[in-house]
Structures are given as structure tokens and as C-alpha cells.
Amino acid sequence: MILISLQNISIFSCFCRQCLQEDEEKYGEFYWHRIHQLSCVLVCPTHNIPLQNSTLLFQQLNQHHYQVASHHNCISKGSIAPYSPQNQNILLNLAHDVQWLFNHPQISRPLDWYYQQYMNLLMSRNIATASKRVNQMKLFDEFLFYYGQDILSYLDSDINLDDQSNWLFSIVRKHRKSFHPIRHILMMRFLCGSVREFFERTSSEYKPFGNPPWICFNGAVDHYLQAVIEEVELSHCLENKKPLGTFTCSCGMVYSRTVSESDQSEGYKPNRIITYGDKWHKKLQDLVENKNLGLRAVARELKVNTRTINRYVDKLGLNASWQSETNKFAPINDTKEVDDKAQNRQDWLELLKQYPDATKTELRNLSPALYARLYRGDRIWLNNNSPSLQKPPVSVNKRVDWGKRDQEVKMQVEKAVQEILQKDKPERITLRKVGVMTRLKALLEHKLDKLPLTKTYLQETIESVEMFQD
């Protein structure tokens, strides 16, 4: 459920001054609005004004202690810096998204469901291929253009193109970990316009060729040019990266085609006929050997050109009346096919010689058509004569200067310890109490080994029960 971790991670409880004024007039007192306490809500969804911090910490030292909203703690600290009109409008829309989620608590989906929805929508926008390969550069550019750097910074969701493990790239991979809900909300609004539209979409499956049925092009059957095909297998074209559909008809015909503008009409044609099927082959044999029709007459009957008829007559070894006695039983000439394969190999070796330091992917981008021909017809040779896979260098995380961080944290910890010691009523110095006072509890519990100065100081300062009682 996406609302599970929508808790506030800010320091202070927040309020809207106009909401408090209306609450006092209507109820005679203030109260904390739940939606104002969320880290991803920066403006009031009711009045469209920036929220303000109260004087109360959101997480008190005593987790069971509750303080009501009042004139004493809900103090407007002067005018606050306004957001730009464009940013304020985006923040208002995000607040409405969160409000919609609050009003629909029954929404619950597994992590894989979100991944599938994201991929379907990315494919429909040509940001991902049919094989679910995401164009990270395009995703980064469009996402950053949609929100702007300021909005992402306000919501602690900055993205860095050089960091392949940043949250934007990770959220469109198979979900092996959870992400903060605001980042899901940002992705949903980017892809669908709003969270509501994302969850209320009627179709979640990516359908680049629309809904079945599709047209059959088998001229040997009664349903020629009729939409009867129900089965399609999706992949992507190696040359243009567009979705590639392989359509299989019950009559045995199989053809493939890519997405094009003609998909909006009835006039599209297959890119490649994989097989016409047994019914087409049997009718060809009957027309050629039993009815002895001429070449053009057979082509008209089967709705194909004469070259296709000649090719299949040779392939099936049929006795055609238009073939002379001298070449009727001649074997198929494979010389051209052999020459083409040799030329492809030579061109690939020349490319390797010209770019000796290039990777296989770089060579493929230099000559995509040549790579496609070798991949389809000579794959084993291609793999044996291509550069080996290069492992990417191990990246070093330089985002945090732990030495500097250690010194800063130690100063905050020392200040908190001094405050505890100066209290009138003695209190035991514990790691939890120091963490809460410095608001660094998670850092001290999980990253203390990276802070050697702070760790040494705490080991010398923290009191056990026996030490405190002495």
C-alpha cells in the first residue's frame, strides 16, 4: 500500500495559518491537520498557500506525549519566501494526489504491479522498448523538464545522470526494494498526469498494435484480408528499436511488422512473411502441378508477386509448366547467399580493424544494418569474432565526505551531552537520547562505524544503568 510510509520526516509539525483561523472560528480551537504533517506536502491543498513550521518537534523525546495546536506553538515567523507560480502549482497538484490517496485507503498493489505499469507507460511514450529496455537519457531529460530541479530538491528527490543507481533509474527496474511514496507519486504524475488517472486506467497492458483481431494476408484461404488473428508476440526491431509484432494465424500464416503511422488505418502491410503455412503450400502445389496454371495466374490466385511463386516452387521442388526442361530439376543456386555471407564477414572484420578499441555495442551502433544481417544469419561467427564483454569499472561513492561529516556530528553530539549534564534532574546519557536530541538517531545507529571520532566519544560518554546509578 502506497500510504504505508507517508509519515513526516521533517523536523517540526506544520500548519496552514488560514486553516487554523477557520478552525478557531468553526470549532473554537486549533487542531493538527494530518495532511499538513507529510513530508511531501509543502502547500495547503485547500488554500494553496505554503505551510509553516510550528515550534514543536514532530517527534518528541517522549513518543507518548501529545501537545495540542495552540496560539503558543503555531506562531507565524514573519513572511516566508514564496514559491514561483509554476512550482506552487506543481506542489498543489502533488498535495491533491496525496489527499486522493488518503480518501482511497483501500488501494493496495504488490511492488511488481507498479513496475509493470511504469514499463507499459514508458513503452507507450517510446522511452522504453518492447523488450523493456529503458532509454535512461530520454527518461532523465523528460522527467527533469517536467518537474524542474527546484521541485525535486524541495522533495529530497534530486537525480543525477552520472549516478546509475539514482532513484529515478532504479524505480523503473524490477523492484527489489521499496521507494519513498513521494517518488512513486512523482513518477505516476509524470506518466499519467495524476495519481488518480494512474490507478483508474482501464487498460494496463502495452498494446502498440491495438486490440485483436488483426488482418491475415494468406491468399489461399477464405479469410484473406480479414481481421481474424488473435495471437501476437512482442519484441523489438534491432535496426530501428521500434516494437516488432509477430502475428500467427490459425491457418498457419506467420508474419511480422513494426509500428508505423499506417497502424491507424486498414492499409498496413507486413514487413516480413515468416511462413505462409501448409494450406498455402498445398494450394500452390495444386495450382502448379494439377491445374498447370501459368506463373502470373498462380500469382493472382495466391495474391503474391511472381518472384514469391518462383522462390517457393524451387523451395518445394515443384514441377512448374513455365520452367524449361533444362532447369526444371536444377538445384537451387546458393552462390549469391554464400557470397553475401562472405562479404558481411569481411565488412565486419574491416570494422574491427578500423576501430580496434571499440566495444561490441559501439561497433553495432556504427553499422546497425551489418550487425543485424550477421546476427540473424551468422550469429555464431559474429559472437566468435567480436570484442569480449568489458566489465564496467567499479564506481566509488564520493557523495559523502565522511571525515568532514564525522567532525560535524561529533560537535552536535558533544553539545547534546552537555545539555543532558546541565539539566536540574539527572538523566542517563544513552545513544537513543543523544540521537533524538540531535535528530541523527538513524545515522548513529546504522553508520556509526563510518564516524570513528564520534564513535570513540560516545563509547567514553554513554552511561550504563550501573554507571548512572553510581
Secondary structure, DSSP 8 states (H G I E B T S, - for coil): -TTTT----SSEEEE-HHHHHHHHHHHSS----GGGG-TT--B-TTT--B-EEEEEESS-SSTT------TTT----S------HHHHHHHHHHHHHHHHHHT-TT----HHHHHHHHHHHHHHTTSB-TT--B-HHHHHHHHHHHH-HHHHHHTT----TT-TTSHHHHHTS--SS---HHHHHHHHHHHHSSHHHHHT-S--S--TT-SS-EE---TTSTTTTSEEE-EEEEEE-TTT--EEEEEE-TTS-EEEEE--GGGGSS----SEEEE--HHHHHHHHIIIIIS---HHHHHHHHTS-HHHHHHHHHHHT---TTS-TTTTT-----HHHHHHHHHHHHHHHHHHHH-TT--HHHHHHH-HHHHHHHHHH-HHHHHHTS------------S--HHHHHHHHHHHHHHHHHHHHTSSS-----HHHHHHHHT-HHHHHHSGGG-HHHHHHHHHH---HHHHH-
